[in-house]
C-alpha cells in the first residue's frame, strides 16, 4: 500500500508558524492580531516557494520518487489524491497558489477521469492519457539533474572570491634644496676618492734579441782563456723571463751561429748543448750542430 503524506500535521504546523509570526509584527508600535483582509502583494514582488517545490512538476516528481513509483506506470488515482490534498492544504493556510498548480490539478483530474472510463476492444490502440504527463516529467527530471550538477560546480562569489590588492601609491619625493657650492664640494670629493682606487699596472720590459746576443758573447769572452771554454745553453736562460726568455735566448744563439760568432757542440743525441767560441780547437772537442 502506498504511504500517504502527513498533510494534516503540516497544515497545523503552518498555521502555528503564521500565528507566531503575527506576534512579532508591530504597526505604529502595536501588535498586529491578524493580517488585513485587503492586503495585496503584487505577484512580481516576491517568489512563492511551496515547501521545497518550485512548480507542479517538481511536486509530482517528489510524490512519485518518495514512494519509489515507476514514472512510466504512474498510479494516477493515488498521485492525484495526494496532489489535491497538498493543494487544499496550501489554500487552507491562506497561501496563494501559483496558477500553474491549479492547471496541473485540472490536468490530473482529466487524466484520472479518462482512466476511469471503460474502454472498448477496438480502442486498445489509443494513446495512454498519461503519456504527455510522463514525457513532461522525464524532461523535467533531466533538466533538474543537470541543474543540480551545475550547482555543484564552483561558482564565482559563492565558492570563489576574487581578491584584488591595489599597489600602494608612490608619491613624488620633493627635490632637496642644494646650493651650487655644495654640489662643487661633493664633486671634488668624488674625484678625490676615485684617485684612491686607481691600480698600478706593472708592464714587463720587452726582451731584445740584440741585447741577448751581446750577453752571450760577453759570457763566452769570460771563459775564453779557460781549458774548456764552454757555456751550457741552460745557463743562458733567466727563470723570471719565462717562455719568452727561452725563445729570445734560442733566437739569439741562432743569429750568432748564422754570423759565425759562436759554435755549438752536442756530444750525443738529446744531450746537453754547449756554446763555445768559433775556434777549431773548441769545435774539435765535440760535435757541431
C-alpha positions in Angstrom: 0.0 0.0 0.0 1.3 3.4 -0.8 2.3 5.7 2.1 0.3 8.9 2.4 1.8 12.3 3.2 1.1 13.7 6.7 -0.7 16.7 5.2 -2.8 17.5 8.3 0.3 17.8 10.6 2.0 20.0 8.0 -1.1 22.2 7.8 -1.3 22.6 11.6 2.4 23.5 11.7 2.0 26.1 9.0 -1.0 27.7 11.0 1.1 27.8 14.2 4.0 29.4 12.3 1.7 32.1 10.9 0.3 32.9 14.4 3.9 33.0 15.8 4.9 35.4 13.0 1.9 37.7 13.8 3.0 38.1 17.4 6.2 39.7 16.2 4.7 42.2 13.7 4.0 45.7 15.1 2.2 48.5 13.3 2.6 52.0 14.9 4.0 50.3 18.0 1.0 48.0 18.5 1.0 44.2 17.9 -0.9 43.0 14.8 -3.6 40.5 15.6 -4.4 39.4 12.1 -3.5 40.2 8.6 -5.7 42.8 6.8 -8.2 41.3 4.5 -7.5 43.8 1.7 -3.7 43.2 1.9 -2.4 43.0 -1.7 1.1 42.0 -2.7 1.9 42.2 -6.4 2.9 38.8 -7.9 6.2 40.3 -9.2 7.2 41.4 -5.7 8.1 38.0 -4.4 8.6 34.4 -5.5 6.3 31.9 -3.8 8.1 28.7 -2.9 5.8 26.0 -1.5 7.7 23.8 0.9 10.7 22.6 -1.2 8.8 22.7 -4.5 9.2 25.3 -7.2 6.5 24.1 -9.5 3.8 21.4 -10.0 6.1 19.1 -11.9 8.6 19.3 -9.0 5.8 18.3 -6.6 4.6 15.4 -8.8 8.1 14.1 -9.2 8.6 14.3 -5.4 5.4 12.3 -4.8 6.5 9.6 -7.3 10.1 9.3 -6.2 9.1 9.4 -2.5 7.1 6.2 -2.9 9.5 4.6 -5.4 6.9 4.5 -8.1 7.7 3.8 -11.7 7.4 7.0 -13.7 6.3 5.0 -16.8 3.4 3.4 -14.9 2.1 6.1 -12.6 -0.9 5.2 -10.4 -2.7 8.3 -11.4 -5.6 8.0 -8.9 -3.3 7.8 -5.9 -1.0 10.6 -7.1 -3.9 12.8 -8.0 -5.4 12.3 -4.5 -2.1 13.3 -2.8 -1.6 16.2 -5.1 -5.1 17.6 -4.4 -4.5 17.2 -0.7 -1.4 19.3 -0.9 -3.2 22.0 -2.9 -6.1 22.0 -0.4 -3.6 22.3 2.5 -2.0 25.4 0.9 -5.4 27.0 0.4 -6.3 26.2 4.0 -3.5 28.3 5.4 -4.3 31.2 3.1 -1.3 30.9 0.8 -1.9 32.0 -2.7 -1.1 29.2 -5.1 0.6 29.9 -8.4 -1.7 29.4 -11.4 0.3 26.5 -12.7 -0.5 24.4 -9.7 -4.2 24.7 -10.4 -3.7 24.0 -14.1 -1.8 20.8 -13.1 -4.6 19.8 -10.8 -7.1 20.2 -13.6 -4.9 18.1 -15.9 -4.6 15.3 -13.3 -8.4 15.3 -12.8 -8.9 15.0 -16.6 -6.4 12.1 -16.8 -8.0 10.4 -13.9 -11.5 10.7 -15.4 -10.2 9.3 -18.7 -8.5 6.4 -17.0 -11.8 5.5 -15.2 -13.8 5.5 -18.5 -14.5 1.9 -19.8 -12.5 1.0 -23.0 -13.8 -1.0 -25.9 -11.7 -3.6 -27.6 -11.3 -1.5 -30.7 -9.9 1.3 -28.6 -7.0 -0.6 -27.2 -4.6 1.1 -29.6 -5.5 4.6 -28.3 -2.7 6.6 -26.7 -2.3 6.4 -22.9 -3.8 9.5 -21.3 -0.7 9.6 -19.1 1.8 9.7 -22.0 2.1 13.5 -22.3 2.4 13.9 -18.5 5.1 11.2 -18.3 7.1 12.9 -21.1 7.0 16.2 -19.3 8.1 14.5 -16.0 11.0 12.8 -17.7 12.2 16.0 -19.4 11.8 18.0 -16.1 13.8 15.3 -14.2 16.6 15.5 -16.8 16.8 19.3 -16.5 16.7 19.1 -12.7 19.6 16.7 -12.5 21.6 18.8 -15.0 20.8 21.9 -12.9 21.9 20.1 -9.7 25.2 19.0 -11.4 25.9 22.6 -12.5 25.1 23.8 -9.0 27.8 21.5 -7.6 30.4 23.3 -9.7 32.4 26.1 -8.0 30.6 29.4 -8.5 32.2 32.9 -8.5 31.2 35.0 -5.4 29.7 31.9 -3.8 32.6 29.4 -3.6 35.3 31.5 -5.1 36.0 35.1 -4.1 38.4 37.3 -6.1 40.9 39.2 -4.1 42.2 42.5 -5.6 45.0 44.3 -4.0 45.9 47.7 -5.2 49.6 48.7 -5.3 50.5 51.4 -2.9 50.7 54.8 -4.4 54.2 56.2 -4.8 54.3 59.9 -4.0 56.9 62.1 -5.7 59.9 62.9 -3.5 60.5 66.6 -3.0 63.7 67.7 -4.5 66.2 68.9 -1.9 67.3 72.5 -1.9 71.1 72.3 -2.7 73.4 75.2 -3.2 75.9 75.3 -6.1 78.9 75.4 -3.7 77.7 72.2 -2.0 77.5 70.4 -5.4 81.0 71.5 -6.3 82.3 70.3 -3.0 80.7 66.9 -3.4 82.0 66.5 -6.9 85.5 67.3 -5.7 85.2 64.6 -3.0 84.2 62.1 -5.7 87.2 62.8 -7.8 89.5 62.5 -4.8 88.0 59.1 -3.8 88.4 57.9 -7.4 92.1 58.5 -7.2 92.4 56.2 -4.2 91.1 53.3 -6.2 93.5 53.7 -9.2 95.5 50.5 -9.6 99.1 50.4 -10.8 99.8 48.1 -13.7 103.3 46.6 -13.9 104.4 46.2 -17.5 107.1 43.6 -18.4 110.1 45.0 -20.2 110.3 43.9 -23.8 113.3 41.5 -24.4 115.8 42.3 -27.2 117.5 39.7 -29.3 120.4 42.0 -29.9 120.9 42.5 -26.2 120.8 38.8 -25.6 123.4 38.2 -28.3 125.7 40.7 -26.6 125.1 38.9 -23.3 126.0 35.5 -24.8 129.2 36.9 -26.4 130.2 38.5 -23.1 129.8 35.2 -21.2 132.0 33.5 -23.9 134.7 36.1 -23.5 134.7 35.4 -19.8 135.6 31.7 -20.3 137.7 32.1 -23.5 141.1 31.6 -21.7 140.0 28.5 -19.8 140.9 24.9 -20.7 137.2 24.2 -21.5 135.7 27.4 -22.9 132.1 26.1 -23.0 128.8 27.5 -21.7 125.8 25.2 -21.2 122.8 26.6 -23.1 120.6 26.4 -19.9 122.9 28.9 -18.2 121.7 31.5 -20.8 118.1 31.2 -19.5 116.7 33.5 -16.9 113.9 31.9 -14.8 111.9 35.2 -14.3 111.7 35.7 -18.1 109.6 32.6 -18.6 108.9 31.2 -22.0 109.6 34.5 -23.7 113.2 34.4 -22.3 113.7 30.8 -23.7 112.6 32.0 -27.2 114.8 35.1 -27.1 117.8 33.1 -26.0 117.3 30.5 -28.7 116.9 33.1 -31.4 120.0 35.0 -30.2 122.1 31.8 -30.3 120.8 31.1 -33.9 121.7 34.6 -35.0 125.2 34.2 -33.6 125.7 30.9 -35.3 124.4 32.5 -38.5 127.0 35.2 -38.2 129.7 32.6 -37.2 130.4 34.4 -34.0 129.9 31.2 -31.9 129.9 27.5 -32.2 127.5 24.9 -30.8 128.6 21.4 -29.6 126.5 18.4 -28.6 128.3 15.2 -27.7 125.3 12.9 -28.0 121.7 13.0 -29.3 119.4 14.7 -26.8 122.4 15.5 -24.7 123.3 18.9 -23.2 124.0 21.7 -25.7 127.2 23.7 -25.2 128.1 27.1 -26.7 131.8 27.8 -27.4 133.9 30.3 -29.3 134.1 29.6 -33.1 137.7 28.3 -32.9 138.8 25.0 -34.4 140.2 23.8 -31.1 136.9 24.2 -29.3 134.9 22.7 -32.1 137.2 19.7 -32.2 136.1 18.8 -28.6 132.6 17.9 -29.7 130.1 17.5 -32.5 128.9 20.7 -34.2 125.3 21.1 -34.9 
